[in-house]
Amino acid sequence: MSETDSGERQSLTGAIDRLLFLDIAGAEVARAKRYRSPLSGLLIDVVHFKPVDDANGLAAEDLVLQHFVSVCRSTLRAPDYIGRIGGEEFAIMLPETLLLNALGVAERILENLVASTADASQQHLSATASIGAVEYADQMGSLDQLLQAARVAMHDAKQNGRNQAVCYLDDVQLMSNLAAIN
């Protein structure tokens, strides 16, 4: 099911709301398990909001979140979809996508986010993101386990300096190169 077919969107960001995202993602996990097809997910924390809030107020934070979702949607394929999990946390499901390809998508999102800004009252607001990438595996069994693995990788991205993506391939940590460039 593509994001455009999914129904409920958040009025603020345009992302799929949390409950519907979890329903759709759960169906994707079941499909990946049944057909042994690749499925990857990204868990993303949009970071550095406190300076945005302090300097520009909550309306500016809203603009940054809207801009972030816009950047993601312009980077994703038609069958991919993004949901707002809570606060500044978003999840993206990438059907028929292997882990290393998902890491490439995460890198493109980071690059596009860094290369653009949200405009508010003649100010250019920017944000960065920490991304955890994971591929569904049969031993995970459930969507909750997939999201938990992505959360661990996202946390490691935050701990390793933010503005990067982290995934694990056979227990080896792989990180995007964007953090080293900036």
Biotite code that builds the C-alpha atoms (Angstrom):
import biotite.structure as struc

atoms = struc.array([
    struc.Atom([0.000, 0.000, 0.000], chain_id="A", res_id=1, res_name="MET", atom_name="CA", element="C"),
    struc.Atom([1.519, 3.323, -0.954], chain_id="A", res_id=2, res_name="SER", atom_name="CA", element="C"),
    struc.Atom([1.449, 6.329, 1.329], chain_id="A", res_id=3, res_name="GLU", atom_name="CA", element="C"),
    struc.Atom([-1.019, 8.082, -0.947], chain_id="A", res_id=4, res_name="THR", atom_name="CA", element="C"),
    struc.Atom([-3.509, 5.235, -0.451], chain_id="A", res_id=5, res_name="ASP", atom_name="CA", element="C"),
    struc.Atom([-3.145, 5.135, 3.300], chain_id="A", res_id=6, res_name="SER", atom_name="CA", element="C"),
    struc.Atom([-5.679, 7.677, 4.498], chain_id="A", res_id=7, res_name="GLY", atom_name="CA", element="C"),
    struc.Atom([-5.119, 9.592, 7.735], chain_id="A", res_id=8, res_name="GLU", atom_name="CA", element="C"),
    struc.Atom([-2.341, 12.158, 7.741], chain_id="A", res_id=9, res_name="ARG", atom_name="CA", element="C"),
    struc.Atom([-1.243, 14.514, 10.438], chain_id="A", res_id=10, res_name="GLN", atom_name="CA", element="C"),
    struc.Atom([-2.503, 17.990, 9.735], chain_id="A", res_id=11, res_name="SER", atom_name="CA", element="C"),
    struc.Atom([0.766, 19.572, 10.891], chain_id="A", res_id=12, res_name="LEU", atom_name="CA", element="C"),
    struc.Atom([3.344, 17.571, 8.935], chain_id="A", res_id=13, res_name="THR", atom_name="CA", element="C"),
    struc.Atom([1.462, 15.623, 6.284], chain_id="A", res_id=14, res_name="GLY", atom_name="CA", element="C"),
    struc.Atom([3.026, 12.382, 7.552], chain_id="A", res_id=15, res_name="ALA", atom_name="CA", element="C"),
    struc.Atom([0.831, 9.384, 8.329], chain_id="A", res_id=16, res_name="ILE", atom_name="CA", element="C"),
    struc.Atom([-0.360, 9.407, 11.931], chain_id="A", res_id=17, res_name="ASP", atom_name="CA", element="C"),
    struc.Atom([1.247, 6.992, 14.380], chain_id="A", res_id=18, res_name="ARG", atom_name="CA", element="C"),
    struc.Atom([-1.538, 4.420, 14.725], chain_id="A", res_id=19, res_name="LEU", atom_name="CA", element="C"),
    struc.Atom([-2.164, 4.103, 11.008], chain_id="A", res_id=20, res_name="LEU", atom_name="CA", element="C"),
    struc.Atom([1.568, 3.933, 10.319], chain_id="A", res_id=21, res_name="PHE", atom_name="CA", element="C"),
    struc.Atom([1.922, 1.066, 12.799], chain_id="A", res_id=22, res_name="LEU", atom_name="CA", element="C"),
    struc.Atom([-1.007, -0.784, 11.165], chain_id="A", res_id=23, res_name="ASP", atom_name="CA", element="C"),
    struc.Atom([0.433, -0.408, 7.671], chain_id="A", res_id=24, res_name="ILE", atom_name="CA", element="C"),
    struc.Atom([3.973, -1.242, 8.803], chain_id="A", res_id=25, res_name="ALA", atom_name="CA", element="C"),
    struc.Atom([2.691, -4.339, 10.615], chain_id="A", res_id=26, res_name="GLY", atom_name="CA", element="C"),
    struc.Atom([1.081, -5.511, 7.379], chain_id="A", res_id=27, res_name="ALA", atom_name="CA", element="C"),
    struc.Atom([4.376, -4.887, 5.544], chain_id="A", res_id=28, res_name="GLU", atom_name="CA", element="C"),
    struc.Atom([6.260, -6.998, 8.104], chain_id="A", res_id=29, res_name="VAL", atom_name="CA", element="C"),
    struc.Atom([3.735, -9.828, 7.665], chain_id="A", res_id=30, res_name="ALA", atom_name="CA", element="C"),
    struc.Atom([4.100, -9.585, 3.870], chain_id="A", res_id=31, res_name="ARG", atom_name="CA", element="C"),
    struc.Atom([7.921, -9.598, 4.082], chain_id="A", res_id=32, res_name="ALA", atom_name="CA", element="C"),
    struc.Atom([7.807, -12.637, 6.333], chain_id="A", res_id=33, res_name="LYS", atom_name="CA", element="C"),
    struc.Atom([5.292, -14.515, 4.182], chain_id="A", res_id=34, res_name="ARG", atom_name="CA", element="C"),
    struc.Atom([7.040, -13.877, 0.846], chain_id="A", res_id=35, res_name="TYR", atom_name="CA", element="C"),
    struc.Atom([10.592, -13.599, 2.197], chain_id="A", res_id=36, res_name="ARG", atom_name="CA", element="C"),
    struc.Atom([10.927, -10.225, 0.544], chain_id="A", res_id=37, res_name="SER", atom_name="CA", element="C"),
    struc.Atom([13.255, -7.481, 1.764], chain_id="A", res_id=38, res_name="PRO", atom_name="CA", element="C"),
    struc.Atom([11.870, -4.746, 3.981], chain_id="A", res_id=39, res_name="LEU", atom_name="CA", element="C"),
    struc.Atom([13.839, -2.004, 5.646], chain_id="A", res_id=40, res_name="SER", atom_name="CA", element="C"),
    struc.Atom([12.896, 0.717, 8.052], chain_id="A", res_id=41, res_name="GLY", atom_name="CA", element="C"),
    struc.Atom([14.349, 4.010, 9.191], chain_id="A", res_id=42, res_name="LEU", atom_name="CA", element="C"),
    struc.Atom([13.741, 5.573, 12.581], chain_id="A", res_id=43, res_name="LEU", atom_name="CA", element="C"),
    struc.Atom([14.593, 9.267, 12.567], chain_id="A", res_id=44, res_name="ILE", atom_name="CA", element="C"),
    struc.Atom([15.001, 11.832, 15.297], chain_id="A", res_id=45, res_name="ASP", atom_name="CA", element="C"),
    struc.Atom([14.975, 15.391, 13.992], chain_id="A", res_id=46, res_name="VAL", atom_name="CA", element="C"),
    struc.Atom([17.442, 17.135, 16.277], chain_id="A", res_id=47, res_name="VAL", atom_name="CA", element="C"),
    struc.Atom([18.488, 20.570, 17.471], chain_id="A", res_id=48, res_name="HIS", atom_name="CA", element="C"),
    struc.Atom([15.002, 21.869, 18.121], chain_id="A", res_id=49, res_name="PHE", atom_name="CA", element="C"),
    struc.Atom([15.789, 23.678, 21.356], chain_id="A", res_id=50, res_name="LYS", atom_name="CA", element="C"),
    struc.Atom([17.748, 26.433, 19.546], chain_id="A", res_id=51, res_name="PRO", atom_name="CA", element="C"),
    struc.Atom([14.919, 26.697, 17.010], chain_id="A", res_id=52, res_name="VAL", atom_name="CA", element="C"),
    struc.Atom([12.329, 27.006, 19.808], chain_id="A", res_id=53, res_name="ASP", atom_name="CA", element="C"),
    struc.Atom([14.352, 29.484, 21.841], chain_id="A", res_id=54, res_name="ASP", atom_name="CA", element="C"),
    struc.Atom([15.126, 31.776, 18.948], chain_id="A", res_id=55, res_name="ALA", atom_name="CA", element="C"),
    struc.Atom([11.965, 31.510, 16.858], chain_id="A", res_id=56, res_name="ASN", atom_name="CA", element="C"),
    struc.Atom([9.124, 29.954, 18.873], chain_id="A", res_id=57, res_name="GLY", atom_name="CA", element="C"),
    struc.Atom([6.923, 26.919, 18.328], chain_id="A", res_id=58, res_name="LEU", atom_name="CA", element="C"),
    struc.Atom([5.647, 28.105, 14.950], chain_id="A", res_id=59, res_name="ALA", atom_name="CA", element="C"),
    struc.Atom([9.199, 27.880, 13.620], chain_id="A", res_id=60, res_name="ALA", atom_name="CA", element="C"),
    struc.Atom([9.527, 24.348, 14.994], chain_id="A", res_id=61, res_name="GLU", atom_name="CA", element="C"),
    struc.Atom([6.347, 23.433, 13.128], chain_id="A", res_id=62, res_name="ASP", atom_name="CA", element="C"),
    struc.Atom([7.846, 24.821, 9.904], chain_id="A", res_id=63, res_name="LEU", atom_name="CA", element="C"),
    struc.Atom([11.016, 22.783, 10.405], chain_id="A", res_id=64, res_name="VAL", atom_name="CA", element="C"),
    struc.Atom([8.967, 19.596, 10.918], chain_id="A", res_id=65, res_name="LEU", atom_name="CA", element="C"),
    struc.Atom([6.921, 20.319, 7.795], chain_id="A", res_id=66, res_name="GLN", atom_name="CA", element="C"),
    struc.Atom([10.098, 20.989, 5.851], chain_id="A", res_id=67, res_name="HIS", atom_name="CA", element="C"),
    struc.Atom([11.651, 17.762, 7.127], chain_id="A", res_id=68, res_name="PHE", atom_name="CA", element="C"),
    struc.Atom([8.673, 15.685, 5.956], chain_id="A", res_id=69, res_name="VAL", atom_name="CA", element="C"),
    struc.Atom([8.744, 17.479, 2.605], chain_id="A", res_id=70, res_name="SER", atom_name="CA", element="C"),
    struc.Atom([12.439, 16.630, 2.181], chain_id="A", res_id=71, res_name="VAL", atom_name="CA", element="C"),
    struc.Atom([11.769, 12.997, 3.061], chain_id="A", res_id=72, res_name="CYS", atom_name="CA", element="C"),
    struc.Atom([8.804, 12.659, 0.709], chain_id="A", res_id=73, res_name="ARG", atom_name="CA", element="C"),
    struc.Atom([10.780, 14.161, -2.179], chain_id="A", res_id=74, res_name="SER", atom_name="CA", element="C"),
    struc.Atom([13.531, 11.603, -1.528], chain_id="A", res_id=75, res_name="THR", atom_name="CA", element="C"),
    struc.Atom([11.314, 8.514, -1.195], chain_id="A", res_id=76, res_name="LEU", atom_name="CA", element="C"),
    struc.Atom([9.827, 6.266, -3.855], chain_id="A", res_id=77, res_name="ARG", atom_name="CA", element="C"),
    struc.Atom([6.076, 5.880, -4.350], chain_id="A", res_id=78, res_name="ALA", atom_name="CA", element="C"),
    struc.Atom([5.776, 2.642, -2.297], chain_id="A", res_id=79, res_name="PRO", atom_name="CA", element="C"),
    struc.Atom([7.721, 4.087, 0.662], chain_id="A", res_id=80, res_name="ASP", atom_name="CA", element="C"),
    struc.Atom([5.921, 5.906, 3.437], chain_id="A", res_id=81, res_name="TYR", atom_name="CA", element="C"),
    struc.Atom([6.650, 8.108, 6.413], chain_id="A", res_id=82, res_name="ILE", atom_name="CA", element="C"),
    struc.Atom([4.834, 8.314, 9.719], chain_id="A", res_id=83, res_name="GLY", atom_name="CA", element="C"),
    struc.Atom([5.191, 10.576, 12.696], chain_id="A", res_id=84, res_name="ARG", atom_name="CA", element="C"),
    struc.Atom([5.797, 8.375, 15.708], chain_id="A", res_id=85, res_name="ILE", atom_name="CA", element="C"),
    struc.Atom([5.856, 11.197, 18.239], chain_id="A", res_id=86, res_name="GLY", atom_name="CA", element="C"),
    struc.Atom([7.369, 14.612, 18.880], chain_id="A", res_id=87, res_name="GLY", atom_name="CA", element="C"),
    struc.Atom([10.372, 14.916, 16.598], chain_id="A", res_id=88, res_name="GLU", atom_name="CA", element="C"),
    struc.Atom([10.498, 11.180, 15.827], chain_id="A", res_id=89, res_name="GLU", atom_name="CA", element="C"),
    struc.Atom([9.520, 9.756, 12.453], chain_id="A", res_id=90, res_name="PHE", atom_name="CA", element="C"),
    struc.Atom([9.617, 6.290, 10.901], chain_id="A", res_id=91, res_name="ALA", atom_name="CA", element="C"),
    struc.Atom([9.915, 5.347, 7.249], chain_id="A", res_id=92, res_name="ILE", atom_name="CA", element="C"),
    struc.Atom([9.150, 1.940, 5.784], chain_id="A", res_id=93, res_name="MET", atom_name="CA", element="C"),
    struc.Atom([10.970, 0.909, 2.624], chain_id="A", res_id=94, res_name="LEU", atom_name="CA", element="C"),
    struc.Atom([9.319, -2.169, 1.063], chain_id="A", res_id=95, res_name="PRO", atom_name="CA", element="C"),
    struc.Atom([11.469, -4.319, -1.230], chain_id="A", res_id=96, res_name="GLU", atom_name="CA", element="C"),
    struc.Atom([14.603, -2.586, 0.047], chain_id="A", res_id=97, res_name="THR", atom_name="CA", element="C"),
    struc.Atom([17.792, -4.192, 1.338], chain_id="A", res_id=98, res_name="LEU", atom_name="CA", element="C"),
    struc.Atom([19.676, -2.693, 4.279], chain_id="A", res_id=99, res_name="LEU", atom_name="CA", element="C"),
    struc.Atom([22.519, -1.088, 2.338], chain_id="A", res_id=100, res_name="LEU", atom_name="CA", element="C"),
    struc.Atom([20.009, 0.533, -0.013], chain_id="A", res_id=101, res_name="ASN", atom_name="CA", element="C"),
    struc.Atom([18.109, 1.816, 3.036], chain_id="A", res_id=102, res_name="ALA", atom_name="CA", element="C"),
    struc.Atom([21.343, 3.345, 4.330], chain_id="A", res_id=103, res_name="LEU", atom_name="CA", element="C"),
    struc.Atom([21.682, 5.072, 0.942], chain_id="A", res_id=104, res_name="GLY", atom_name="CA", element="C"),
    struc.Atom([18.152, 6.481, 1.296], chain_id="A", res_id=105, res_name="VAL", atom_name="CA", element="C"),
    struc.Atom([19.023, 7.718, 4.784], chain_id="A", res_id=106, res_name="ALA", atom_name="CA", element="C"),
    struc.Atom([22.156, 9.414, 3.459], chain_id="A", res_id=107, res_name="GLU", atom_name="CA", element="C"),
    struc.Atom([20.167, 11.145, 0.705], chain_id="A", res_id=108, res_name="ARG", atom_name="CA", element="C"),
    struc.Atom([17.640, 12.384, 3.273], chain_id="A", res_id=109, res_name="ILE", atom_name="CA", element="C"),
    struc.Atom([20.471, 13.791, 5.403], chain_id="A", res_id=110, res_name="LEU", atom_name="CA", element="C"),
    struc.Atom([22.159, 15.411, 2.405], chain_id="A", res_id=111, res_name="GLU", atom_name="CA", element="C"),
    struc.Atom([18.904, 16.972, 1.208], chain_id="A", res_id=112, res_name="ASN", atom_name="CA", element="C"),
    struc.Atom([18.095, 18.189, 4.712], chain_id="A", res_id=113, res_name="LEU", atom_name="CA", element="C"),
    struc.Atom([21.506, 19.836, 5.113], chain_id="A", res_id=114, res_name="VAL", atom_name="CA", element="C"),
    struc.Atom([21.257, 21.421, 1.653], chain_id="A", res_id=115, res_name="ALA", atom_name="CA", element="C"),
    struc.Atom([17.913, 23.084, 2.367], chain_id="A", res_id=116, res_name="SER", atom_name="CA", element="C"),
    struc.Atom([16.239, 25.274, 4.954], chain_id="A", res_id=117, res_name="THR", atom_name="CA", element="C"),
    struc.Atom([12.751, 26.148, 6.093], chain_id="A", res_id=118, res_name="ALA", atom_name="CA", element="C"),
    struc.Atom([12.030, 29.846, 5.785], chain_id="A", res_id=119, res_name="ASP", atom_name="CA", element="C"),
    struc.Atom([10.277, 31.711, 8.603], chain_id="A", res_id=120, res_name="ALA", atom_name="CA", element="C"),
    struc.Atom([10.048, 35.471, 8.880], chain_id="A", res_id=121, res_name="SER", atom_name="CA", element="C"),
    struc.Atom([13.154, 36.111, 6.789], chain_id="A", res_id=122, res_name="GLN", atom_name="CA", element="C"),
    struc.Atom([15.106, 33.532, 8.786], chain_id="A", res_id=123, res_name="GLN", atom_name="CA", element="C"),
    struc.Atom([16.468, 30.327, 7.365], chain_id="A", res_id=124, res_name="HIS", atom_name="CA", element="C"),
    struc.Atom([15.851, 27.525, 9.838], chain_id="A", res_id=125, res_name="LEU", atom_name="CA", element="C"),
    struc.Atom([17.723, 24.281, 9.548], chain_id="A", res_id=126, res_name="SER", atom_name="CA", element="C"),
    struc.Atom([17.695, 21.002, 11.376], chain_id="A", res_id=127, res_name="ALA", atom_name="CA", element="C"),
    struc.Atom([19.692, 17.816, 11.404], chain_id="A", res_id=128, res_name="THR", atom_name="CA", element="C"),
    struc.Atom([18.640, 14.241, 11.975], chain_id="A", res_id=129, res_name="ALA", atom_name="CA", element="C"),
    struc.Atom([19.905, 11.038, 13.518], chain_id="A", res_id=130, res_name="SER", atom_name="CA", element="C"),
    struc.Atom([18.767, 7.959, 11.632], chain_id="A", res_id=131, res_name="ILE", atom_name="CA", element="C"),
    struc.Atom([18.741, 4.289, 12.549], chain_id="A", res_id=132, res_name="GLY", atom_name="CA", element="C"),
    struc.Atom([18.375, 1.907, 9.606], chain_id="A", res_id=133, res_name="ALA", atom_name="CA", element="C"),
    struc.Atom([17.369, -1.731, 9.912], chain_id="A", res_id=134, res_name="VAL", atom_name="CA", element="C"),
    struc.Atom([16.302, -4.575, 7.638], chain_id="A", res_id=135, res_name="GLU", atom_name="CA", element="C"),
    struc.Atom([13.580, -6.984, 8.689], chain_id="A", res_id=136, res_name="TYR", atom_name="CA", element="C"),
    struc.Atom([14.835, -10.483, 9.470], chain_id="A", res_id=137, res_name="ALA", atom_name="CA", element="C"),
    struc.Atom([12.799, -13.574, 10.360], chain_id="A", res_id=138, res_name="ASP", atom_name="CA", element="C"),
    struc.Atom([14.413, -13.768, 13.790], chain_id="A", res_id=139, res_name="GLN", atom_name="CA", element="C"),
    struc.Atom([12.907, -10.357, 14.604], chain_id="A", res_id=140, res_name="MET", atom_name="CA", element="C"),
    struc.Atom([9.412, -11.718, 14.248], chain_id="A", res_id=141, res_name="GLY", atom_name="CA", element="C"),
    struc.Atom([7.488, -8.500, 14.792], chain_id="A", res_id=142, res_name="SER", atom_name="CA", element="C"),
    struc.Atom([7.239, -4.840, 13.926], chain_id="A", res_id=143, res_name="LEU", atom_name="CA", element="C"),
    struc.Atom([8.051, -3.955, 17.545], chain_id="A", res_id=144, res_name="ASP", atom_name="CA", element="C"),
    struc.Atom([11.365, -5.796, 17.288], chain_id="A", res_id=145, res_name="GLN", atom_name="CA", element="C"),
    struc.Atom([12.168, -4.095, 13.979], chain_id="A", res_id=146, res_name="LEU", atom_name="CA", element="C"),
    struc.Atom([11.473, -0.669, 15.486], chain_id="A", res_id=147, res_name="LEU", atom_name="CA", element="C"),
    struc.Atom([13.485, -1.504, 18.598], chain_id="A", res_id=148, res_name="GLN", atom_name="CA", element="C"),
    struc.Atom([16.500, -2.472, 16.457], chain_id="A", res_id=149, res_name="ALA", atom_name="CA", element="C"),
    struc.Atom([16.109, 0.793, 14.531], chain_id="A", res_id=150, res_name="ALA", atom_name="CA", element="C"),
    struc.Atom([15.882, 2.686, 17.837], chain_id="A", res_id=151, res_name="ARG", atom_name="CA", element="C"),
    struc.Atom([19.214, 1.207, 18.994], chain_id="A", res_id=152, res_name="VAL", atom_name="CA", element="C"),
    struc.Atom([20.865, 2.262, 15.727], chain_id="A", res_id=153, res_name="ALA", atom_name="CA", element="C"),
    struc.Atom([19.260, 5.742, 15.930], chain_id="A", res_id=154, res_name="MET", atom_name="CA", element="C"),
    struc.Atom([20.506, 6.135, 19.491], chain_id="A", res_id=155, res_name="HIS", atom_name="CA", element="C"),
    struc.Atom([24.008, 5.197, 18.332], chain_id="A", res_id=156, res_name="ASP", atom_name="CA", element="C"),
    struc.Atom([23.773, 7.805, 15.565], chain_id="A", res_id=157, res_name="ALA", atom_name="CA", element="C"),
    struc.Atom([22.937, 10.418, 18.207], chain_id="A", res_id=158, res_name="LYS", atom_name="CA", element="C"),
    struc.Atom([25.776, 9.258, 20.462], chain_id="A", res_id=159, res_name="GLN", atom_name="CA", element="C"),
    struc.Atom([28.286, 9.279, 17.583], chain_id="A", res_id=160, res_name="ASN", atom_name="CA", element="C"),
    struc.Atom([27.739, 12.941, 16.765], chain_id="A", res_id=161, res_name="GLY", atom_name="CA", element="C"),
    struc.Atom([24.272, 13.242, 15.220], chain_id="A", res_id=162, res_name="ARG", atom_name="CA", element="C"),
    struc.Atom([23.493, 14.210, 11.623], chain_id="A", res_id=163, res_name="ASN", atom_name="CA", element="C"),
    struc.Atom([24.234, 10.692, 10.456], chain_id="A", res_id=164, res_name="GLN", atom_name="CA", element="C"),
    struc.Atom([22.696, 7.324, 9.813], chain_id="A", res_id=165, res_name="ALA", atom_name="CA", element="C"),
    struc.Atom([23.727, 4.109, 11.538], chain_id="A", res_id=166, res_name="VAL", atom_name="CA", element="C"),
    struc.Atom([22.901, 0.500, 10.714], chain_id="A", res_id=167, res_name="CYS", atom_name="CA", element="C"),
    struc.Atom([24.323, -2.864, 11.620], chain_id="A", res_id=168, res_name="TYR", atom_name="CA", element="C"),
    struc.Atom([25.290, -5.523, 9.116], chain_id="A", res_id=169, res_name="LEU", atom_name="CA", element="C"),
    struc.Atom([26.221, -8.838, 10.714], chain_id="A", res_id=170, res_name="ASP", atom_name="CA", element="C"),
    struc.Atom([26.847, -7.015, 14.010], chain_id="A", res_id=171, res_name="ASP", atom_name="CA", element="C"),
    struc.Atom([29.241, -4.537, 12.356], chain_id="A", res_id=172, res_name="VAL", atom_name="CA", element="C"),
    struc.Atom([28.230, -0.893, 12.747], chain_id="A", res_id=173, res_name="GLN", atom_name="CA", element="C"),
    struc.Atom([28.039, 1.049, 9.486], chain_id="A", res_id=174, res_name="LEU", atom_name="CA", element="C"),
    struc.Atom([27.662, 4.816, 9.545], chain_id="A", res_id=175, res_name="MET", atom_name="CA", element="C"),
    struc.Atom([26.936, 7.338, 6.857], chain_id="A", res_id=176, res_name="SER", atom_name="CA", element="C"),
    struc.Atom([29.812, 9.517, 5.732], chain_id="A", res_id=177, res_name="ASN", atom_name="CA", element="C"),
    struc.Atom([27.853, 12.770, 6.015], chain_id="A", res_id=178, res_name="LEU", atom_name="CA", element="C"),
    struc.Atom([28.893, 13.470, 9.613], chain_id="A", res_id=179, res_name="ALA", atom_name="CA", element="C"),
    struc.Atom([32.560, 13.278, 8.624], chain_id="A", res_id=180, res_name="ALA", atom_name="CA", element="C"),
    struc.Atom([32.009, 15.721, 5.763], chain_id="A", res_id=181, res_name="ILE", atom_name="CA", element="C"),
    struc.Atom([30.327, 18.425, 7.867], chain_id="A", res_id=182, res_name="ASN", atom_name="CA", element="C"),
])
